[in-house]
Amino acid sequence: MRALSATCPHLGCAVDFDPQAGHFRCPCHTSAFGADGKRISGPAKRDMDPLDCSVEEGKVLVRFERFKQDVAEREKA
């Protein structure tokens, strides 16, 4: 299982999945990311940020973290 932050790594806009295109899109500055979170295009300098997740007692638990924006290497904020 994999969870991705819905915060664009470019400038922090909310990223949505576009089912017709089959990938994630940022509506603010046209960054696009594959279904696996890998950067396809746009001004974002890195892939979408992964989040730790697990299933416990039938519930999906996701540990949310914030990361610095507009940098190529993932750094916690």
CYANA upper distance limits for C-alpha pairs under 8 A (distance plus 0.5 A):
  1 MET  CA     53 CYS  CA      7.93
  1 MET  CA     54 SER  CA      8.06
  2 ARG  CA     50 PRO  CA      7.84
  2 ARG  CA     51 LEU  CA      7.97
  2 ARG  CA     52 ASP  CA      8.19
  2 ARG  CA     53 CYS  CA      7.31
  3 ALA  CA     50 PRO  CA      6.35
  3 ALA  CA     51 LEU  CA      5.78
  3 ALA  CA     52 ASP  CA      7.36
  3 ALA  CA     53 CYS  CA      6.87
  3 ALA  CA     62 VAL  CA      7.67
  4 LEU  CA     37 GLY  CA      7.51
  4 LEU  CA     48 MET  CA      6.97
  4 LEU  CA     49 ASP  CA      6.18
  4 LEU  CA     50 PRO  CA      4.93
  4 LEU  CA     51 LEU  CA      5.99
  5 SER  CA     48 MET  CA      7.11
  5 SER  CA     49 ASP  CA      5.94
  5 SER  CA     50 PRO  CA      6.63
  5 SER  CA     51 LEU  CA      6.89
  5 SER  CA     64 PHE  CA      8.10
  6 ALA  CA     14 ALA  CA      6.13
  6 ALA  CA     15 VAL  CA      5.55
  6 ALA  CA     16 ASP  CA      7.58
  6 ALA  CA     48 MET  CA      8.32
  7 THR  CA     12 GLY  CA      5.61
  7 THR  CA     13 CYS  CA      6.22
  7 THR  CA     14 ALA  CA      5.45
  7 THR  CA     15 VAL  CA      6.42
  7 THR  CA     48 MET  CA      8.33
  8 CYS  CA     12 GLY  CA      5.22
  8 CYS  CA     13 CYS  CA      5.82
  8 CYS  CA     14 ALA  CA      6.58
  8 CYS  CA     15 VAL  CA      6.29
  8 CYS  CA     26 CYS  CA      7.11
  8 CYS  CA     44 ALA  CA      8.02
  8 CYS  CA     48 MET  CA      7.20
  8 CYS  CA     69 GLN  CA      8.45
  9 PRO  CA     44 ALA  CA      6.50
  9 PRO  CA     45 LYS  CA      7.89
  9 PRO  CA     46 ARG  CA      7.31
  9 PRO  CA     47 ASP  CA      7.93
  9 PRO  CA     48 MET  CA      6.76
  9 PRO  CA     49 ASP  CA      7.70
  9 PRO  CA     67 PHE  CA      8.16
  9 PRO  CA     68 LYS  CA      7.99
  9 PRO  CA     69 GLN  CA      5.59
  9 PRO  CA     70 ASP  CA      6.54
  9 PRO  CA     71 VAL  CA      8.29
 10 HIS  CA     31 SER  CA      8.47
 10 HIS  CA     43 PRO  CA      7.08
 10 HIS  CA     44 ALA  CA      4.86
 10 HIS  CA     45 LYS  CA      7.19
 10 HIS  CA     69 GLN  CA      5.92
 10 HIS  CA     70 ASP  CA      4.95
 10 HIS  CA     71 VAL  CA      8.10
 11 LEU  CA     69 GLN  CA      6.05
 11 LEU  CA     70 ASP  CA      6.53
 12 GLY  CA     69 GLN  CA      7.12
 13 CYS  CA     26 CYS  CA      7.22
 13 CYS  CA     27 PRO  CA      8.05
 13 CYS  CA     28 CYS  CA      6.93
 14 ALA  CA     26 CYS  CA      7.06
 14 ALA  CA     27 PRO  CA      8.23
 15 VAL  CA     24 PHE  CA      6.89
 15 VAL  CA     25 ARG  CA      6.10
 15 VAL  CA     26 CYS  CA      5.10
 15 VAL  CA     27 PRO  CA      7.58
 16 ASP  CA     24 PHE  CA      5.97
 16 ASP  CA     25 ARG  CA      6.10
 16 ASP  CA     26 CYS  CA      7.08
 17 PHE  CA     22 GLY  CA      7.87
 17 PHE  CA     23 HIS  CA      6.22
 17 PHE  CA     24 PHE  CA      4.64
 17 PHE  CA     25 ARG  CA      6.73
 17 PHE  CA     35 ALA  CA      8.46
 18 ASP  CA     22 GLY  CA      6.30
 18 ASP  CA     23 HIS  CA      6.06
 18 ASP  CA     24 PHE  CA      6.21
 18 ASP  CA     25 ARG  CA      7.14
 19 PRO  CA     23 HIS  CA      7.27
 22 GLY  CA     34 GLY  CA      7.89
 22 GLY  CA     35 ALA  CA      7.16
 23 HIS  CA     32 ALA  CA      7.50
 23 HIS  CA     33 PHE  CA      6.31
 23 HIS  CA     34 GLY  CA      5.18
 23 HIS  CA     35 ALA  CA      5.43
 24 PHE  CA     32 ALA  CA      6.15
 24 PHE  CA     33 PHE  CA      5.45
 24 PHE  CA     34 GLY  CA      6.60
 24 PHE  CA     35 ALA  CA      6.96
 24 PHE  CA     37 GLY  CA      8.05
 25 ARG  CA     30 THR  CA      7.21
 25 ARG  CA     31 SER  CA      6.51
 25 ARG  CA     32 ALA  CA      5.06
 25 ARG  CA     33 PHE  CA      6.90
 26 CYS  CA     30 THR  CA      5.98
 26 CYS  CA     31 SER  CA      5.79
 26 CYS  CA     32 ALA  CA      6.82
 27 PRO  CA     31 SER  CA      8.30
 29 HIS  CA     42 GLY  CA      7.53
 29 HIS  CA     43 PRO  CA      7.46
 30 THR  CA     41 SER  CA      8.20
 30 THR  CA     42 GLY  CA      5.97
 30 THR  CA     43 PRO  CA      7.95
 31 SER  CA     39 ARG  CA      8.20
 31 SER  CA     40 ILE  CA      7.97
 31 SER  CA     41 SER  CA      5.89
 31 SER  CA     42 GLY  CA      4.31
 31 SER  CA     43 PRO  CA      6.40
 31 SER  CA     44 ALA  CA      6.39
 32 ALA  CA     39 ARG  CA      6.71
 32 ALA  CA     40 ILE  CA      5.77
 32 ALA  CA     41 SER  CA      5.69
 32 ALA  CA     42 GLY  CA      6.74
 33 PHE  CA     37 GLY  CA      5.75
 33 PHE  CA     38 LYS  CA      5.72
 33 PHE  CA     39 ARG  CA      4.93
 33 PHE  CA     40 ILE  CA      5.46
 33 PHE  CA     41 SER  CA      7.59
 33 PHE  CA     47 ASP  CA      7.56
 33 PHE  CA     48 MET  CA      7.67
 34 GLY  CA     38 LYS  CA      5.71
 34 GLY  CA     39 ARG  CA      6.98
 34 GLY  CA     40 ILE  CA      6.82
 37 GLY  CA     47 ASP  CA      6.30
 37 GLY  CA     48 MET  CA      5.46
 37 GLY  CA     49 ASP  CA      8.09
 38 LYS  CA     46 ARG  CA      8.29
 38 LYS  CA     47 ASP  CA      5.11
 38 LYS  CA     48 MET  CA      6.90
 39 ARG  CA     44 ALA  CA      7.97
 39 ARG  CA     45 LYS  CA      8.47
 39 ARG  CA     46 ARG  CA      6.71
 39 ARG  CA     47 ASP  CA      5.10
 39 ARG  CA     48 MET  CA      7.53
 44 ALA  CA     70 ASP  CA      7.12
 45 LYS  CA     70 ASP  CA      6.93
 45 LYS  CA     71 VAL  CA      6.72
 45 LYS  CA     72 ALA  CA      5.34
 46 ARG  CA     71 VAL  CA      7.99
 46 ARG  CA     72 ALA  CA      5.80
 46 ARG  CA     73 GLU  CA      7.52
 46 ARG  CA     74 ARG  CA      8.22
 49 ASP  CA     67 PHE  CA      8.24
 49 ASP  CA     74 ARG  CA      8.02
 51 LEU  CA     62 VAL  CA      7.18
 51 LEU  CA     63 ARG  CA      6.66
 51 LEU  CA     64 PHE  CA      6.79
 51 LEU  CA     65 GLU  CA      7.56
 52 ASP  CA     62 VAL  CA      6.41
 52 ASP  CA     63 ARG  CA      5.92
 52 ASP  CA     64 PHE  CA      8.15
 53 CYS  CA     60 VAL  CA      7.54
 53 CYS  CA     61 LEU  CA      5.92
 53 CYS  CA     62 VAL  CA      4.81
 53 CYS  CA     63 ARG  CA      6.66
 54 SER  CA     60 VAL  CA      6.32
 54 SER  CA     61 LEU  CA      5.80
 54 SER  CA     62 VAL  CA      7.21
 55 VAL  CA     59 LYS  CA      5.84
 55 VAL  CA     60 VAL  CA      5.01
 55 VAL  CA     61 LEU  CA      6.49
 56 GLU  CA     60 VAL  CA      7.08
 56 GLU  CA     61 LEU  CA      7.69
 65 GLU  CA     76 LYS  CA      7.83
 66 ARG  CA     76 LYS  CA      6.48
 66 ARG  CA     77 ALA  CA      5.99
 67 PHE  CA     74 ARG  CA      7.12
 67 PHE  CA     75 GLU  CA      5.98
 67 PHE  CA     76 LYS  CA      4.77
 67 PHE  CA     77 ALA  CA      5.06
 68 LYS  CA     74 ARG  CA      7.53
 68 LYS  CA     75 GLU  CA      6.13
 68 LYS  CA     76 LYS  CA      6.48
 68 LYS  CA     77 ALA  CA      5.34
